[in-house]
Each structure stands twice: as C-alpha cells, then as structure tokens.
Amino acid sequence: MSFDPAVIAVPGVRTLKAYQPGKSAEELERELGLSGIIELASNENPRNAGQSVWDAVTESLPALSRYPDGGGYKLKNALADQLNVSSNQITLGNGSNDVLELVARAFVQPKQGVVVSEHSFAVYSLVAKSIGAELRVVPAVDWGHDLDGMKNMVDPNTRIIFIANPNNPTGTWVSESSLTTFLDSISENVLVVVDEAYFEYVEEELYPDGVGLLERYPNLVVTRTFSKIHGLAGLRVGYSVSSSKIAEIIDRVRQPFNVNVVGYSAAIAALRNENFILESRTLNRNQMKRICNGLNKIGLSWIPSVGNFVTVDVGRKADSIFQHMLKNGVIVRPIENYGMPNHIRVTVGLEEENDGALLALHSALLER
C-alpha cells in the first residue's frame, strides 16, 4: 500500500490547489524555444529599478553571509517617516502576500469567518481555506466589491474582511466615502484588511489613502508592496501598517529574517526615488490609454482599471486566445480561476510590448 500524504494533510489544505503564478518568459523559452518574449502576465513594472537601487544592491552584497536585521530597523523608520506613522505600526514581509497570511494566522481560528469579494485576489481565499476558516464569498457588483453585501455577511463569528483597493484582477476600486461608510458599520472586533498593492498607480481624486484612516479605525490593517511600481518584484518586500497593538500580535507569528539583506537595501533606496515613481505612473497612464485604444480598434471591451493592468473580455473561452498568444511569444494571464473564463488580464508594459501584445491578441481572435 503506497503512502498518501493527503491523508494526513491539514483538512483545510486537502482541497486546495496551489496558487498559479503567471507563466514566466524562462518557462516559455524552455517549452517553445522562443526568444524576445513579451511578458505581461504578473503586473510587474516593465521598467528596471533606478540606479540608486542598483547601487544599494551592490553595496549590500558583502553582507550576504550574514543574517539581515531581523527587526528591519532602517526600512521601518524610512517607511514611518514617509507615511507619518510610528515604526512600531509597521510589519515587514516577504512581499505583501506574506503579511496577508500572517494576519490570518494571528487572528483567525478554524471555522471562524473570513469575508472576501468574488473576483478578488486569490491569496485571500487560499489563506482562509488553509487555516480552516469559514470562507464567505460575496458576489461582485460591476466586477468590484459590493461593500453592502460584504457588511451583511458579517456576523459574530467573523474575524477578517479582505478588501483589495484597487482590486486584482479587475482593476476596480472603492472610494473613500464608500470605504469609511463601510468601516463605520463594522465592529472593532473584526479586522478589515485593505490591500493597496497598486495604490501608487491610482490617480482618482476620490481614492482613499488607507494609512490616513488608521487613527480613526483601530481595526484597520493596510498592506502595500515594493513589488509593483517600485520595480522590486524579484526581491519580495512588502509591509503592513496598522495600530501598534495589531502589529505586535502579527509579529508574534512572523518568521525571523523574513526579508533578505538585498531586499532591505533595495527597498530603502526605492522608497527615496520619487522621480522613478512619478515616471512609472506617467508611463502607465499613457500606455493604458494606448492599450485601451487598441482594444477599441479590434472590437473588444474591457473593465476600466486604475491599476497597472487591464482585464479584457475576449468574447469566448479565453484559454485558446492565451495559447495562441503564447505561441507568438506573448504572455498574458487567463483568469478562469477567478470565475472569469472569457477574460484575460494584460499588464501594462512598454510601448513596443503593448503593441506586440495587441497584434498577437488580434491574430488570436482571427484564428478559428
């Protein structure tokens, strides 16, 4: 009789499927022998990090044989100065995904409630299921969060509500007035985690700054990352900002040295490079328009997005479109696992990348 590890796996893990990241250029090169691949699947910044980041990385290399500062003193203080909070309100993570999991592990017991929106970031559901929580998925409205519906799903058993603002993969967003009205209605015994991974890209006047709401709402946790506009996805540095009391509890379950030496140094340098952020935001705005204009020309609709990606309705099952684009050296993201089988998500890239993606998409649509 062969050993089946699923038999002894944690109950919440037995029915899970592993998170599926976007296909990488390296993977496609191995499979199809292609070169010059256009990689628009994972919502990365298409620009290389600024020179100051490269300099910081180089300067950190002699310390590779040593553990990093486990408390993250310099990075926490740099963040605290920029965000006008205390350093003891900040929790650092191996990407913001790490912090999302830490919050759930610290505050949710098996069979307690976690509320998420339909079509929201897959990690929320994955984490909830893995710890045996009672997951409640609220149907989306216009592809975005139905905050009234989420409020109505809360009961005395609920411990955490996850809100992605902007939301991945739909690019929808929640206004400040909608968010504060929602927070006013939620018991302080329920944590509200607002995931702001893409907040630096947002240029909507009514978009809220979650960190600015922390004094008013002690049960609020805001997560952010260096993986998007800062261009450090490969180094995995993220963080949350909350009350110091919440941060202290999260820190109890944080693994030691969960952010590496190079990541620390690069993040501090990236935080100071305001021009890089402004340039990246401008690039994103201009190229988002270029993509959407191109989609108009080939007759496709999309979900209006305030992030660095756009989700496109291809009018039929998207897998065949995805596969055709792969064969033409363009990687986008099919999102059937988000309950959107007719959609693909396209990251905003450089001009030539976006033009290449539109060409490959048009070709795929013509293929029958």
Secondary structure, DSSP 8 states (H G I E B T S, - for coil): ----GGGTS-HHHHT---------HHHHHHHH---S-EE-SS---SS---HHHHHHHHHHGGGTTS---TT-HHHHHHHHHHHTS-GGGEEEESSHHHHHHHHHHHH--TT-EEEEETTS-HHHHHHHHHTT-EEEEE--BTTB--HHHHHHT--TTEEEEEEESS-TTT-----HHHHHHHHHTS-TTSEEEEE-TTGGG---TT---GGGGTTT-TTEEEEEESSSTTS-GGG--EEEE--HHHHHHHHHHS-TT-S-HHHHHHHHHHHH-HHHHHHHHHHHHHHHHHHHHHHHHTT-EEE--SSSEEEEE-SS-HHHHHHHHHHTTEE-EE-GGGT-TTEEEEE---HHHHHHHHHHHHHHHH--
